[in-house]
Amino acid sequence: MPNITQPSTAPVKVLGVIPARLASSRLPRKVLRPLLGEPLLVWVHHAAAACLQLERIIIAADSEEVMALCAARGFDAILTSPDLPSGSDRLFAVAQQIPAEIYVNIQGDEPLLEPEHISALLAPFALPHVEVTTLKVRCAPAEINNPNAVKVVTAPDDHALYFSRATIPFHRDSEESLIYYKHLGLYAYRRSALERFAALAPTPLELTERLEQLRLLENNIDIYVTETPHDTIGVDTEEDLARVEAILRSR
């Protein structure tokens, strides 16, 4: 096994963290699944490395196998408990070792990440009251009723009202003129907000929908949602993996 070195603990302003969970339920071992000859996690790290607003990137691994891959590729990584319930809890585990002003949670299954996503995620922090941000994109018709595509509804000031795997909002009469928004699973936290998140127990809606961001809403912590025209495909199924492979091959 390659030598695994401890990453630097020097403080930064914006730290990108990639939670890499080997024990995923819908697509087991997905972060190590091959994608055009490279593990999925390697594609995600390369995409994050192209985002220059991220001063550093750390992989929050849940297994020695993922740590070994990171060591072989020269990626900074920290081994976190496999029992942590969410990616944001894994993010906090990294925050306990590496200080930063803002932590960006980049899901380990987002190989189509672009620099524009990070710019949109960080822009709201120009406002001092913003603590947590995420992204939305117009929902494609095929995804409106797909429970694997999480939907979000927002208030006029762009803070999230609710996230759901169900089709929200529900239009009682006609859906012809209604715009649905899909949530993109990228988050950015001020350190204080991440600490508050980690101190809270998982909440009923979070456990019901299996959506970690609902823990924040249920505890009256606002999430600001920026719209982006750039969609991504989070790899949760074999079909997702095939779609992403086709896109990367075309590039």
C-alpha positions, 0 to 999 in steps of 0.5 A, spaced: 500 500 500 502 506 498 504 511 504 499 515 506 501 522 509 497 527 513 495 533 509 497 540 511 493 543 517 494 550 515 488 555 514 485 557 508 479 561 506 475 556 501 476 549 502 473 544 497 471 537 501 469 531 497 466 526 501 467 519 498 463 514 501 465 507 499 458 504 502 453 507 498 447 504 498 444 505 491 450 504 487 455 500 492 462 502 491 461 507 486 466 512 488 471 506 485 467 504 479 471 505 473 469 510 468 473 510 462 478 507 465 479 511 471 475 511 478 469 515 479 473 519 484 479 521 480 474 524 475 471 528 481 477 530 484 480 532 477 473 536 476 474 540 483 481 541 481 479 545 475 475 550 480 480 555 482 476 558 487 478 552 491 484 553 495 485 546 497 481 540 496 481 534 501 477 527 500 474 525 506 474 518 505 470 512 509 475 506 508 482 504 507 481 502 500 479 509 498 485 512 502 490 507 498 487 510 492 488 517 494 495 516 496 497 512 489 494 519 486 497 524 490 490 526 493 490 530 500 485 525 504 483 524 511 480 518 514 473 519 517 468 514 520 464 510 516 458 511 521 457 518 519 450 519 517 451 524 511 456 528 507 456 534 511 458 530 517 464 528 514 465 535 512 465 537 519 470 531 521 475 535 516 473 541 519 476 539 526 483 538 523 483 543 517 481 551 519 477 555 513 472 560 513 468 557 508 467 549 506 465 547 500 461 540 500 463 536 493 459 530 493 464 524 491 459 522 485 459 529 481 464 528 475 461 533 471 462 539 476 464 546 473 468 552 475 461 556 474 458 551 479 463 553 485 462 561 483 455 561 483 455 557 490 460 562 493 457 568 490 452 569 496 457 569 501 458 577 499 452 578 504 454 577 511 448 574 513 448 568 508 451 562 512 449 556 507 448 556 500 447 551 494 444 550 487 438 549 483 437 548 475 431 548 471 428 541 472 428 537 465 421 534 464 423 527 465 426 528 472 420 532 474 417 525 477 423 522 478 425 521 486 432 520 484 432 528 482 431 532 488 426 538 487 427 544 491 422 550 492 425 557 494 422 564 497 423 570 493 429 572 497 432 565 494 432 562 501 430 554 500 423 553 503 423 545 502 427 540 498 423 533 496 424 527 492 417 528 491 414 533 485 414 539 488 410 544 488 404 540 486 400 543 481 393 542 482 390 544 476 395 544 470 403 543 470 403 547 463 406 553 465 410 551 472 417 551 472 420 545 477 427 546 479 432 540 481 437 541 487 444 540 485 448 536 491 453 542 492 453 546 498 458 551 501 458 553 509 461 558 513 465 554 519 460 557 524 454 554 520 457 547 519 459 547 527 451 548 528 449 543 523 454 537 526 451 539 533 444 537 531 441 530 531 438 528 524 431 530 524 425 527 522 424 530 515 431 528 514 431 521 515 424 520 512 427 523 505 434 521 506 436 529 505 441 531 510 439 539 508 433 538 511 436 538 518 438 545 517 431 547 515 428 544 521 432 548 525 431 554 522 438 555 519 437 558 512 440 555 505 440 560 500 439 557 493 443 560 487 440 558 480 445 555 475 444 554 467 449 548 468 446 541 470 450 536 472 449 528 473 450 525 480 451 518 479 446 514 483 445 508 479 448 504 473 444 508 468 447 515 471 454 512 470 452 510 463 450 517 461 456 520 465 460 516 461 457 518 454 458 525 456 465 524 458 467 520 452 463 525 447 468 531 450 
